[in-house]
Amino acid sequence: MSRNGGLELAFAAVEAKIERPLHREGLIARTRLLEALAATPERISLILVTAPAGYGKTTALSQWAAEDSREFAWVTVDEADGDPVRLAGHVALALHRVQPLDPAVFRALEVGGGSRHLTALGHLLTSLRNGNRRGVLVLDDVHELRTVAAMNFVRALAAGLPAGFQLAVGSRLMSGFGRLRSEDRCVEFGAESLAFTTEAPGAGQPEPARRQPAV
C-alpha cells in the first residue's frame, strides 16, 4: 500500500508516468495534423495515432495538448501495465489531476478480486459523467501492453467515456477496437498523417478506421 497526495493506493505509483512530456519550443509543428486532432468531433470516443518508432507520435500528441483549450490527462504506458490494476490506478491518478474523482475509484482498487480494475472503472466513468467536463486522456506507448486484461480495460474505458471526453492512444501497433469502429466512434491517424509533407494526399486527415482482430 502506498500514498499519493493523501490517497491510499493499492499499487506503487510512478509519478513520471502521469506527467505530460515537456513541450519543447522550436520543434516543427505538424499543423494539419494538429488542426485535424483539434477538430475531431466530440462523438468520437477514441483517437488512434499509430505509426512505427521515430515518427513523432508522442511529440504530436504533446503539441496538441499544449495548444488545445481542453484539459489533458496523460499516462505513458510501460510493460508493467500489463497488470490491469496498475494500469487502472495510473489512469485514475492522471484523471484525478484534471477532475477530482470519487474516492470509491481508489477504494475499489484496494480490495476485491481479479476484476477490481473493472469495478474501479465503473466508478471512474460515473465520476467523469457527473463532473460534466470536456477533456482528453492520452495513453501513450500502448503497444507495450501485452495482456488481454489490460487491453480489455482500455477498450472498456474508451467505450464508456461520456460525451465531451476522448481517449487518444499512441501506439506502434494497430489494436483491436472493433466495437468503436463499427459504431463510427473511432478515427485513426497513421504514419502518413505524421509525415512532414504537404504533398501526400490526405495528410493530416484521419484514415478510415479499419477492422482489426482483437488483441
Accessible surface in RSA format (square Angstrom, percent):
REM  Atomic radii and reference values for relative SASA: ProtOr
REM  Chains: A
REM  Algorithm: Lee & Richards
REM  Probe-radius: 1.40
REM  Slices: 20
REM RES _ NUM      All-atoms   Total-Side   Main-Chain    Non-polar    All polar
REM                ABS   REL    ABS   REL    ABS   REL    ABS   REL    ABS   REL
RES MET A   1   156.24  80.9  77.05  51.0  79.19 188.6  78.25  66.5  77.99 103.3
RES SER A   2    36.37  30.7  29.43  39.3   6.94  16.0  35.97  76.6   0.40   0.6
RES ARG A   3   151.33  63.5 121.56  62.0  29.77  70.9  61.01  83.4  90.33  54.7
RES ASN A   4    31.38  21.6  26.73  25.8   4.65  11.2   4.67  11.2  26.70  25.8
RES GLY A   5    86.84 107.1   0.00   N/A  86.84 107.1  45.18 124.0  41.66  93.3
RES GLY A   6    52.81  65.1   0.00   N/A  52.81  65.1  24.93  68.4  27.88  62.4
RES LEU A   7    34.49  19.2  33.17  23.7   1.32   3.3  34.49  24.2   0.00   0.0
RES GLU A   8    68.27  39.2  63.14  47.8   5.13  12.2  37.79  73.1  30.48  24.9
RES LEU A   9     1.88   1.0   0.74   0.5   1.14   2.9   1.88   1.3   0.00   0.0
RES ALA A  10    30.88  28.4   4.22   6.5  26.66  60.6   6.66   9.4  24.22  64.2
RES PHE A  11    21.47  10.7   9.71   6.0  11.76  30.6  21.47  13.0   0.00   0.0
RES ALA A  12    76.44  70.3  65.38 100.9  11.05  25.1  66.68  93.9   9.76  25.9
RES ALA A  13    31.44  28.9   5.55   8.6  25.88  58.9   5.55   7.8  25.88  68.6
RES VAL A  14    60.21  39.6  56.74  51.4   3.47   8.4  60.08  52.2   0.13   0.3
RES GLU A  15    75.62  43.4  70.95  53.7   4.67  11.1  58.49 113.1  17.12  14.0
RES ALA A  16    77.25  71.0  59.62  92.0  17.64  40.1  63.69  89.7  13.56  35.9
RES LYS A  17    12.08   5.9  10.48   6.4   1.60   3.8  12.08  10.9   0.00   0.0
RES ILE A  18     8.07   4.6   2.49   1.9   5.59  13.5   2.49   1.8   5.59  15.2
RES GLU A  19    87.91  50.5  82.57  62.5   5.34  12.7  32.91  63.7  55.00  44.9
RES ARG A  20    91.07  38.2  73.88  37.7  17.18  40.9  15.59  21.3  75.48  45.7
RES PRO A  21    46.02  33.5  34.13  31.1  11.89  43.2  45.31  37.4   0.71   4.4
RES LEU A  22   162.29  90.4 144.11 103.1  18.18  45.7 146.13 102.6  16.17  43.5
RES HIS A  23    67.41  36.8  44.29  30.8  23.12  59.2  28.31  29.2  39.10  45.5
RES ARG A  24   154.96  65.1 148.51  75.7   6.45  15.4  60.43  82.6  94.53  57.3
RES GLU A  25   152.79  87.7 125.09  94.6  27.70  66.0  65.48 126.7  87.31  71.3
RES GLY A  26    79.27  97.8   0.00   N/A  79.27  97.8  42.13 115.6  37.14  83.2
RES LEU A  27    72.17  40.2  53.61  38.4  18.55  46.6  55.06  38.7  17.10  46.0
RES ILE A  28   126.59  72.0 114.62  85.4  11.97  28.8 120.51  86.8   6.08  16.5
RES ALA A  29    41.54  38.2  26.33  40.6  15.21  34.6  26.33  37.1  15.21  40.3
RES ARG A  30    25.14  10.6  18.38   9.4   6.76  16.1  10.73  14.7  14.41   8.7
RES THR A  31    79.06  56.2  73.86  74.9   5.20  12.4  50.95  68.4  28.11  42.5
RES ARG A  32   100.38  42.1  96.57  49.2   3.81   9.1  48.09  65.7  52.29  31.7
RES LEU A  33     1.88   1.0   0.73   0.5   1.15   2.9   0.73   0.5   1.15   3.1
RES LEU A  34     9.25   5.1   7.47   5.3   1.78   4.5   7.79   5.5   1.45   3.9
RES GLU A  35   109.50  62.9 101.40  76.7   8.10  19.3  45.80  88.6  63.71  52.0
RES ALA A  36    15.15  13.9   2.43   3.7  12.72  28.9  10.72  15.1   4.42  11.7
RES LEU A  37     0.47   0.3   0.40   0.3   0.07   0.2   0.40   0.3   0.07   0.2
RES ALA A  38    56.36  51.8  34.90  53.9  21.46  48.8  35.04  49.3  21.32  56.5
RES ALA A  39    76.50  70.3  48.88  75.4  27.62  62.8  59.96  84.4  16.54  43.8
RES THR A  40    12.37   8.8   1.73   1.8  10.64  25.4   4.04   5.4   8.33  12.6
RES PRO A  41    65.81  48.0  55.63  50.7  10.18  37.0  65.81  54.3   0.00   0.0
RES GLU A  42    76.63  44.0  66.10  50.0  10.53  25.1  33.58  64.9  43.05  35.2
RES ARG A  43   141.63  59.5 119.87  61.1  21.76  51.8  79.03 108.0  62.60  37.9
RES ILE A  44     0.64   0.4   0.64   0.5   0.00   0.0   0.64   0.5   0.00   0.0
RES SER A  45     8.17   6.9   7.54  10.1   0.62   1.4   0.62   1.3   7.54  10.6
RES LEU A  46     0.00   0.0   0.00   0.0   0.00   0.0   0.00   0.0   0.00   0.0
RES ILE A  47     0.00   0.0   0.00   0.0   0.00   0.0   0.00   0.0   0.00   0.0
RES LEU A  48     3.70   2.1   3.70   2.6   0.00   0.0   3.70   2.6   0.00   0.0
RES VAL A  49     0.70   0.5   0.70   0.6   0.00   0.0   0.70   0.6   0.00   0.0
RES THR A  50    12.80   9.1   9.39   9.5   3.41   8.1   7.46  10.0   5.34   8.1
RES ALA A  51     3.65   3.4   0.00   0.0   3.65   8.3   3.65   5.1   0.00   0.0
RES PRO A  52    72.86  53.1  69.59  63.4   3.27  11.9  72.86  60.2   0.00   0.0
RES ALA A  53    60.61  55.7  38.17  58.9  22.44  51.0  40.45  57.0  20.16  53.4
RES GLY A  54    83.45 102.9   0.00   N/A  83.45 102.9  40.94 112.3  42.51  95.2
RES TYR A  55    87.98  41.1  81.75  46.5   6.23  16.2  43.55  32.7  44.43  54.8
RES GLY A  56    21.05  26.0   0.00   N/A  21.05  26.0  18.03  49.5   3.02   6.8
RES LYS A  57    14.89   7.3  12.55   7.7   2.34   5.6   5.66   5.1   9.23   9.8
RES THR A  58    48.42  34.4  46.54  47.2   1.89   4.5  32.63  43.8  15.80  23.9
RES THR A  59    41.40  29.4  36.84  37.4   4.56  10.9  15.66  21.0  25.74  38.9
RES ALA A  60     0.49   0.4   0.49   0.8   0.00   0.0   0.49   0.7   0.00   0.0
RES LEU A  61     0.00   0.0   0.00   0.0   0.00   0.0   0.00   0.0   0.00   0.0
RES SER A  62     4.67   3.9   4.67   6.2   0.00   0.0   4.67   9.9   0.00   0.0
RES GLN A  63     2.75   1.5   2.75   2.0   0.00   0.0   1.35   2.9   1.40   1.1
RES TRP A  64     2.92   1.2   2.57   1.2   0.35   0.8   2.92   1.6   0.00   0.0
RES ALA A  65     8.86   8.1   0.06   0.1   8.80  20.0   0.06   0.1   8.80  23.3
RES ALA A  66    44.33  40.8  11.41  17.6  32.92  74.9  14.34  20.2  29.99  79.4
RES GLU A  67   113.64  65.2  78.67  59.5  34.97  83.3  39.59  76.6  74.05  60.5
RES ASP A  68    26.23  18.4   7.95   7.9  18.28  43.2   7.56  17.8  18.66  18.6
RES SER A  69   111.84  94.5  68.99  92.1  42.85  98.7  56.53 120.4  55.30  77.5
RES ARG A  70    21.12   8.9   7.64   3.9  13.48  32.1   7.13   9.7  13.99   8.5
RES GLU A  71    81.11  46.6  75.41  57.1   5.70  13.6  38.71  74.9  42.40  34.6
RES PHE A  72    31.94  16.0   4.20   2.6  27.74  72.2   4.20   2.5  27.74  79.4
RES ALA A  73     4.17   3.8   0.06   0.1   4.11   9.3   4.04   5.7   0.12   0.3
RES TRP A  74     4.33   1.7   2.41   1.2   1.91   4.5   2.37   1.3   1.96   3.2
RES VAL A  75     0.03   0.0   0.03   0.0   0.00   0.0   0.03   0.0   0.00   0.0
RES THR A  76    43.68  31.1  43.21  43.8   0.47   1.1  36.03  48.4   7.65  11.6
RES VAL A  77     3.12   2.1   0.00   0.0   3.12   7.5   0.00   0.0   3.12   8.5
RES ASP A  78    48.91  34.3  48.81  48.6   0.10   0.2  34.54  81.3  14.37  14.3
RES GLU A  79   112.50  64.6 103.59  78.4   8.91  21.2  30.71  59.4  81.79  66.8
RES ALA A  80    55.94  51.4  37.19  57.4  18.75  42.6  49.67  70.0   6.27  16.6
RES ASP A  81     0.00   0.0   0.00   0.0   0.00   0.0   0.00   0.0   0.00   0.0
RES GLY A  82     8.88  11.0   0.00   N/A   8.88  11.0   6.14  16.9   2.74   6.1
RES ASP A  83    72.95  51.1  63.52  63.2   9.42  22.3  27.61  65.0  45.33  45.2
RES PRO A  84    19.45  14.2  19.45  17.7   0.00   0.0  19.45  16.1   0.00   0.0
RES VAL A  85    13.34   8.8  13.34  12.1   0.00   0.0  13.34  11.6   0.00   0.0
RES ARG A  86    39.88  16.7  39.68  20.2   0.20   0.5  13.72  18.7  26.16  15.9
RES LEU A  87     0.01   0.0   0.01   0.0   0.00   0.0   0.01   0.0   0.00   0.0
RES ALA A  88     3.22   3.0   2.39   3.7   0.83   1.9   2.39   3.4   0.83   2.2
RES GLY A  89     0.00   0.0   0.00   N/A   0.00   0.0   0.00   0.0   0.00   0.0
RES HIS A  90     0.18   0.1   0.18   0.1   0.00   0.0   0.18   0.2   0.00   0.0
RES VAL A  91     0.00   0.0   0.00   0.0   0.00   0.0   0.00   0.0   0.00   0.0
RES ALA A  92     0.43   0.4   0.43   0.7   0.00   0.0   0.43   0.6   0.00   0.0
RES LEU A  93     5.78   3.2   4.24   3.0   1.54   3.9   4.24   3.0   1.54   4.1
RES ALA A  94     1.86   1.7   0.36   0.6   1.50   3.4   0.98   1.4   0.88   2.3
RES LEU A  95     0.41   0.2   0.26   0.2   0.14   0.4   0.26   0.2   0.14   0.4
RES HIS A  96    54.06  29.5  47.63  33.1   6.42  16.4  27.44  28.3  26.62  31.0
RES ARG A  97   125.22  52.6  86.53  44.1  38.69  92.1  56.17  76.8  69.05  41.8
RES VAL A  98    10.37   6.8   6.96   6.3   3.41   8.2   7.70   6.7   2.67   7.2
RES GLN A  99     8.42   4.7   8.42   6.2   0.00   0.0   6.13  13.0   2.29   1.7
RES PRO A 100    97.58  71.1  83.44  76.1  14.14  51.4  83.44  68.9  14.14  87.9
RES LEU A 101     8.90   5.0   0.00   0.0   8.90  22.4   0.88   0.6   8.02  21.6
RES ASP A 102    67.86  47.5  58.95  58.7   8.91  21.1  17.95  42.2  49.91  49.8
RES PRO A 103    77.50  56.5  76.07  69.3   1.43   5.2  76.95  63.5   0.55   3.4
RES ALA A 104    13.88  12.8  12.67  19.6   1.21   2.8  12.94  18.2   0.94   2.5
RES VAL A 105     0.66   0.4   0.66   0.6   0.00   0.0   0.66   0.6   0.00   0.0
RES PHE A 106     6.07   3.0   5.26   3.3   0.81   2.1   5.43   3.3   0.64   1.8
RES ARG A 107   137.21  57.6 136.87  69.8   0.34   0.8  62.88  85.9  74.33  45.0
RES ALA A 108    11.08  10.2   2.52   3.9   8.56  19.5  10.11  14.2   0.97   2.6
RES LEU A 109     1.74   1.0   1.74   1.2   0.00   0.0   1.74   1.2   0.00   0.0
RES GLU A 110    53.02  30.4  34.51  26.1  18.52  44.1   1.88   3.6  51.14  41.8
RES VAL A 111   104.79  69.0  97.27  88.1   7.52  18.1 102.40  89.0   2.39   6.5
RES GLY A 112    64.06  79.0   0.00   N/A  64.06  79.0  34.81  95.5  29.26  65.5
RES GLY A 113    52.45  64.7   0.00   N/A  52.45  64.7  39.17 107.5  13.27  29.7
RES GLY A 114    71.53  88.2   0.00   N/A  71.53  88.2  45.27 124.2  26.26  58.8
RES SER A 115    63.69  53.8  60.72  81.0   2.97   6.8  29.70  63.2  33.99  47.6
RES ARG A 116    64.42  27.0  61.77  31.5   2.65   6.3   4.65   6.3  59.78  36.2
RES HIS A 117    11.51   6.3  11.51   8.0   0.00   0.0   6.79   7.0   4.72   5.5
RES LEU A 118    83.93  46.7  74.17  53.1   9.76  24.5  74.48  52.3   9.45  25.4
RES THR A 119    74.55  53.0  62.62  63.5  11.93  28.4  47.31  63.5  27.24  41.2
RES ALA A 120     2.32   2.1   2.23   3.4   0.09   0.2   2.32   3.3   0.00   0.0
RES LEU A 121     9.49   5.3   8.31   5.9   1.18   3.0   9.35   6.6   0.14   0.4
RES GLY A 122    36.71  45.3   0.00   N/A  36.71  45.3  33.81  92.8   2.90   6.5
RES HIS A 123    69.80  38.1  66.75  46.4   3.05   7.8  39.78  41.0  30.03  34.9
RES LEU A 124     3.03   1.7   3.03   2.2   0.00   0.0   3.03   2.1   0.00   0.0
RES LEU A 125    15.35   8.5  15.35  11.0   0.00   0.0  15.35  10.8   0.00   0.0
RES THR A 126    65.71  46.7  65.71  66.6   0.00   0.0  45.86  61.6  19.85  30.0
RES SER A 127    11.69   9.9   4.25   5.7   7.44  17.1   6.58  14.0   5.11   7.2
RES LEU A 128     1.06   0.6   0.16   0.1   0.91   2.3   0.16   0.1   0.91   2.4
RES ARG A 129   119.18  50.0 102.66  52.3  16.52  39.3  48.78  66.7  70.40  42.7
RES ASN A 130   118.38  81.6  86.35  83.5  32.02  77.1  30.84  74.2  87.54  84.6
RES GLY A 131    33.68  41.5   0.00   N/A  33.68  41.5  17.99  49.4  15.69  35.1
RES ASN A 132   136.68  94.3 110.78 107.0  25.90  62.4  24.39  58.7 112.28 108.5
RES ARG A 133   103.59  43.5  95.15  48.5   8.44  20.1  27.74  37.9  75.84  46.0
RES ARG A 134   121.21  50.9 109.85  56.0  11.36  27.0  53.93  73.7  67.28  40.8
RES GLY A 135     0.00   0.0   0.00   N/A   0.00   0.0   0.00   0.0   0.00   0.0
RES VAL A 136     0.19   0.1   0.00   0.0   0.19   0.4   0.00   0.0   0.19   0.5
RES LEU A 137     0.02   0.0   0.02   0.0   0.00   0.0   0.02   0.0   0.00   0.0
RES VAL A 138     0.00   0.0   0.00   0.0   0.00   0.0   0.00   0.0   0.00   0.0
RES LEU A 139     0.00   0.0   0.00   0.0   0.00   0.0   0.00   0.0   0.00   0.0
RES ASP A 140     2.61   1.8   2.61   2.6   0.00   0.0   0.00   0.0   2.61   2.6
RES ASP A 141    40.25  28.2  40.23  40.0   0.02   0.0   1.35   3.2  38.90  38.8
RES VAL A 142     1.65   1.1   0.19   0.2   1.46   3.5   0.19   0.2   1.46   4.0
RES HIS A 143    17.27   9.4  10.05   7.0   7.23  18.5  13.90  14.3   3.37   3.9
RES GLU A 144    46.89  26.9  46.89  35.5   0.00   0.0   4.23   8.2  42.66  34.8
RES LEU A 145     8.34   4.6   0.00   0.0   8.34  21.0   0.00   0.0   8.34  22.5
RES ARG A 146   156.83  65.8 121.02  61.7  35.82  85.3  57.69  78.8  99.14  60.1
RES THR A 147    55.52  39.5  49.37  50.1   6.14  14.6  55.25  74.2   0.27   0.4
RES VAL A 148    96.62  63.6  91.46  82.8   5.16  12.4  91.83  79.8   4.79  13.0
RES ALA A 149    43.25  39.8  34.64  53.5   8.61  19.6  40.45  57.0   2.80   7.4
RES ALA A 150     0.00   0.0   0.00   0.0   0.00   0.0   0.00   0.0   0.00   0.0
RES MET A 151     3.34   1.7   3.34   2.2   0.00   0.0   0.42   0.4   2.92   3.9
RES ASN A 152    68.88  47.5  65.29  63.1   3.59   8.6  20.55  49.5  48.33  46.7
RES PHE A 153     1.08   0.5   0.88   0.5   0.21   0.5   0.88   0.5   0.21   0.6
RES VAL A 154     0.00   0.0   0.00   0.0   0.00   0.0   0.00   0.0   0.00   0.0
RES ARG A 155    43.64  18.3  41.43  21.1   2.21   5.3  37.93  51.8   5.71   3.5
RES ALA A 156    38.89  35.8  27.66  42.7  11.22  25.5  35.15  49.5   3.74   9.9
RES LEU A 157     0.00   0.0   0.00   0.0   0.00   0.0   0.00   0.0   0.00   0.0
RES ALA A 158     0.00   0.0   0.00   0.0   0.00   0.0   0.00   0.0   0.00   0.0
RES ALA A 159    17.26  15.9   7.62  11.8   9.64  21.9   7.72  10.9   9.54  25.3
RES GLY A 160    18.19  22.4   0.00   N/A  18.19  22.4  15.98  43.9   2.21   4.9
RES LEU A 161    12.49   7.0   0.18   0.1  12.31  30.9   0.18   0.1  12.31  33.1
RES PRO A 162    21.93  16.0  12.96  11.8   8.97  32.6  20.49  16.9   1.44   8.9
RES ALA A 163   100.47  92.4  66.20 102.2  34.27  78.0  74.49 104.9  25.98  68.8
RES GLY A 164     3.18   3.9   0.00   N/A   3.18   3.9   2.99   8.2   0.18   0.4
RES PHE A 165     2.87   1.4   0.61   0.4   2.26   5.9   0.61   0.4   2.26   6.5
RES GLN A 166     0.19   0.1   0.19   0.1   0.00   0.0   0.19   0.4   0.00   0.0
RES LEU A 167     0.00   0.0   0.00   0.0   0.00   0.0   0.00   0.0   0.00   0.0
RES ALA A 168     0.00   0.0   0.00   0.0   0.00   0.0   0.00   0.0   0.00   0.0
RES VAL A 169     0.92   0.6   0.76   0.7   0.16   0.4   0.76   0.7   0.16   0.4
RES GLY A 170     0.00   0.0   0.00   N/A   0.00   0.0   0.00   0.0   0.00   0.0
RES SER A 171     1.76   1.5   1.76   2.3   0.00   0.0   1.73   3.7   0.02   0.0
RES ARG A 172   122.00  51.2 107.91  55.0  14.09  33.5  17.12  23.4 104.88  63.6
RES LEU A 173   110.81  61.7 107.96  77.2   2.86   7.2 109.65  77.0   1.16   3.1
RES MET A 174    52.66  27.3  33.71  22.3  18.96  45.1  33.61  28.6  19.06  25.3
RES SER A 175     9.43   8.0   7.87  10.5   1.56   3.6   1.31   2.8   8.12  11.4
RES GLY A 176     2.01   2.5   0.00   N/A   2.01   2.5   1.17   3.2   0.84   1.9
RES PHE A 177     4.07   2.0   0.84   0.5   3.23   8.4   4.07   2.5   0.00   0.0
RES GLY A 178    29.31  36.1   0.00   N/A  29.31  36.1  20.76  57.0   8.54  19.1
RES ARG A 179   150.57  63.2 137.63  70.2  12.93  30.8  61.95  84.7  88.62  53.7
RES LEU A 180     4.23   2.4   3.98   2.8   0.26   0.7   3.98   2.8   0.26   0.7
RES ARG A 181    19.51   8.2   3.02   1.5  16.49  39.3   3.41   4.7  16.09   9.8
RES SER A 182    66.20  55.9  31.30  41.8  34.90  80.4  24.26  51.7  41.94  58.8
RES GLU A 183    78.11  44.8  53.97  40.8  24.15  57.5  36.79  71.2  41.33  33.7
RES ASP A 184    87.98  61.6  85.09  84.7   2.89   6.8  31.33  73.7  56.65  56.5
RES ARG A 185    50.12  21.0  50.12  25.5   0.00   0.0  25.04  34.2  25.08  15.2
RES CYS A 186     5.18   3.9   0.00   0.0   5.18  12.2   0.00   0.0   5.18   5.6
RES VAL A 187    23.57  15.5  23.19  21.0   0.38   0.9  23.57  20.5   0.00   0.0
RES GLU A 188     2.97   1.7   2.97   2.2   0.00   0.0   0.00   0.0   2.97   2.4
RES PHE A 189     0.59   0.3   0.59   0.4   0.00   0.0   0.59   0.4   0.00   0.0
RES GLY A 190     4.00   4.9   0.00   N/A   4.00   4.9   4.00  11.0   0.00   0.0
RES ALA A 191    31.29  28.8  26.02  40.2   5.28  12.0  26.21  36.9   5.08  13.5
RES GLU A 192    83.23  47.8  74.16  56.1   9.07  21.6  26.06  50.4  57.17  46.7
RES SER A 193     5.24   4.4   1.59   2.1   3.65   8.4   0.00   0.0   5.24   7.3
RES LEU A 194     1.41   0.8   0.00   0.0   1.41   3.6   0.00   0.0   1.41   3.8
RES ALA A 195    41.02  37.7  28.34  43.7  12.68  28.8  34.81  49.0   6.21  16.4
RES PHE A 196   121.79  60.9  85.01  52.7  36.78  95.7  90.88  55.1  30.91  88.5
RES THR A 197    50.37  35.8  30.08  30.5  20.29  48.4  28.66  38.5  21.71  32.8
RES THR A 198   115.55  82.2  93.31  94.6  22.24  53.0  67.01  90.0  48.54  73.4
RES GLU A 199   154.89  88.9 128.82  97.5  26.07  62.1  48.28  93.4 106.61  87.0
RES ALA A 200    23.36  21.5  14.32  22.1   9.04  20.6  20.45  28.8   2.91   7.7
RES PRO A 201   114.62  83.5  98.93  90.2  15.69  57.0 109.85  90.7   4.77  29.6
RES GLY A 202    41.92  51.7   0.00   N/A  41.92  51.7  27.11  74.4  14.81  33.2
RES ALA A 203     3.52   3.2   3.48   5.4   0.04   0.1   3.52   5.0   0.00   0.0
RES GLY A 204     1.36   1.7   0.00   N/A   1.36   1.7   0.90   2.5   0.45   1.0
RES GLN A 205    93.01  52.0  90.71  66.3   2.29   5.5  31.72  67.5  61.29  46.5
RES PRO A 206    54.30  39.6  37.68  34.3  16.62  60.4  37.68  31.1  16.62 103.3
RES GLU A 207    42.52  24.4  37.53  28.4   5.00  11.9  24.17  46.7  18.36  15.0
RES PRO A 208   111.48  81.2  99.18  90.4  12.30  44.7 111.35  91.9   0.13   0.8
RES ALA A 209    34.98  32.2   7.48  11.5  27.50  62.6   7.48  10.5  27.50  72.8
RES ARG A 210   108.47  45.5 104.01  53.0   4.47  10.6  61.46  84.0  47.02  28.5
RES ARG A 211   174.12  73.1 152.09  77.5  22.03  52.5  68.80  94.0 105.33  63.8
RES GLN A 212    57.32  32.1  42.50  31.1  14.83  35.3   5.07  10.8  52.25  39.6
RES PRO A 213   112.28  81.8  96.19  87.7  16.08  58.5 108.33  89.4   3.95  24.5
RES ALA A 214    89.51  82.3  57.10  88.1  32.40  73.7  58.30  82.1  31.21  82.7
RES VAL A 215    80.69  53.1  57.68  52.2  23.01  55.4  77.06  67.0   3.63   9.8
END  Absolute sums over single chains surface
CHAIN  1 A     9703.0       7306.4       2396.6       5502.0       4200.9
END  Absolute sums over all chains
TOTAL          9703.0       7306.4       2396.6       5502.0       4200.9
